[in-house]
Amino acid sequence: DCGGRPAFSFHLASLAAEPTVRWRRLRSSSLPKPAASRRMFMFPSHLTPRHLLGLAGVILGAVLTVFGIRFTLEGVRRSVVRRSIGDIRAIGAALESYRATNGAYPLISPRQPAQVLIAHLVPSHIAHVPGQDAWNRPFFVSSSRSSFELSSFGADGRDGPNISDGPFHTPDADIVFRNGHFVRYPSWLSHP
């Protein structure tokens, strides 16, 4: 008997005052029981609504933790890419300064590690040539008298997979800076 109220009406005052007794009252109401062959899962009698709220809180906390870790890792990955982009931009500015002073870029062909620029740029155009990207792999440079290209091979350290210019959607793609502009860059950057 539920005191004249419907069997599944919850009143917060009665739950707070006597949660275990109220829960047992709901389970032992005069509602028809399912057949034994189709028996539904029944909570043990010692579980109260307060226990269920605690369990829901634990599950919600676990889900939020998983998403928090995912977004934290994404933030770390993006900060690594930003660091490499900043270093490439600094080398590019030094090359532009060299061209303004000498009338042409230094001749570097074929593509070589950016450390070859030390002889041309340090100390008059840049104090230090960043030699490695954020993944501890060398930056690469190639230049003619009228153009240059700086690149980082990205997280995988291999040339590619993006071989055409434009934004890319994978973390393994290369970052390429050509003649003062990023031509291959992460799609999440609005304007590198």
N, C-alpha and C positions, 0 to 999 in steps of 0.2 A: 504494500500500500504506500502511495506517495503523498498522502495527505490531501487528496482531492485534486492535485495538480497533475498535468500530463506527465508521463513517465520520463521524458527526455528534456524537461524544462530545467535549466540550471539557474539557480539563484545564488549570486556571489556571496551573500551573507551566510547562507547555509553551507556553502563550500568552505568558507574560511572557518566557520565555527566547528564543524565536524566533517572534514573531508572524507575520511574513511567510511563513516557510517552512511553518508549520502551516496557514495559510489556503490557501496554494497546494495543500498536500496534500489538504485537504478538497475543493477544486474539481476536482482531477485524480483523484479516487477512481474506483473502478470502477462507480459508479452509472450507470444508463442515462441518456443525454442526451435531452432533448426533441427532437421532430422539428423541422426547420428552419422549417416553417410555423407551429408553435406554440411557438417559442422564447421562453423566459422571460427577463426582464431579468437579466443577469449583472453583478455588480460588477466593475469593472476590477481586475486582479490587484494593483495597488499599494494598494488599500484594505484596511486591516487592521481587525481588531475594535477596535483603539484609535481608528482614524479614525472608525469608526461610532459609538463611544461619544461622541466629540467632537461629531459631527454631531447626535446625539440631545441632547446638552447644549445646543447652540446653539438647537435647535428648542424645547426646554423653556424656555430663557431667554426666547425671543421670546414664547411663550405667557404666561409669568408677567408679562412686561412689559406686555402688552396688558391683562391683568386688573388689574394694579397701577394703570395709568393710568385704567382705568374706575372703580375703587373710589376713587381719589384725586379724580376729578372729581365723583363722587357725594358725597364728603365735603365738598368745597367748596360744592356746591349746598345741602347740608343746613346748613352753617354760615351761609350767606347767609339762609336761611329762619329759622334760630334768631335771628339778629341782628334781623331785622324783627319777629319775635314778641316779643323782649325790649323793643324800642322801643315797640311797641303796648301791651305790658303796663305800661310806665312811664307812658305817656300816660293809660291807663285808671286807674291808681292816683292820678294827679293829679286826674282828673275825680271820683273817689270822695272825695278830700280836699276838693275844691271843694264837693261836695254836702253833706258833713258840716259844712262851715263855713257855707254859705249856704242849706241846706235844699232845694236843687234844682240840677240840672245847668244849665249855660248853654244858652240857646236858640239852636240853630244849625240852620237849615233853609233850603233843601234841603242835600244833601251838599256839603261844601266842603273845600278842602285844610286839613289840621290846623293850619296856621300861624295860622288865625283864633283858635285857642285861646290864643295868646300873651297877648292882652289880658286874658284871664280867669284864666290859671294862673300866669304868671311875675310875680314871683319867689316869691310866697307858697306855691305848691303844687308847683312844679317849677322847677328852675334853668334848664332849656332844654327847649323842646318839639322833639323830633326831627321834622323836617319832611319827610324823605325816607326811603323804605325802602332796603333794601340794593341795589336795582336802580336807585337814583337817581331814583325817581319819588315823587310826594307821597303821604303818607298822607291818607286822607279821613275826615271826621267828620260825623256828623249827630246832633243830640240834641234832645230835648224836655225839659221840666222833670223828668220821671220816668224817662227812659231815654236811653241813648246807644249809638252804633255807630261803631267805628273799623275801617277797612279798608285793606288793601294789595292792589293789583291783581295782584300776583305777577310772575313773570318776563316775561310777555308784555305787561304794562302795560295790559291791557284788562279791562273788567268781565266776569266770567265766566271760564271755562265753567261753574264750579260755582255754580248759582243757588239750590240748596237747602242747608240746613244739614247738617253732618256732616263726617266725614273725606273727604279727596280723595286721588286717586292720581296726579295729573298735576302736573308742576312749574309749569304755567301758571295753576293755579287761584288764586283769591283767598284771602286770610287775613282773617277777620272776627272781631272781638271785640265782643260785645254785653253790656252791663250786667254787666261783670266776668267774663265767661266767653268762651272761644274757641268759636265755633259752626261755623266753617269753618277747618280746619287740615289739615296733612299727615297722612296715615294712618300714617306711620312714627313719629310722636310718640305715645308711650304715653298721656300725659295732659298737654296743653299748659298 
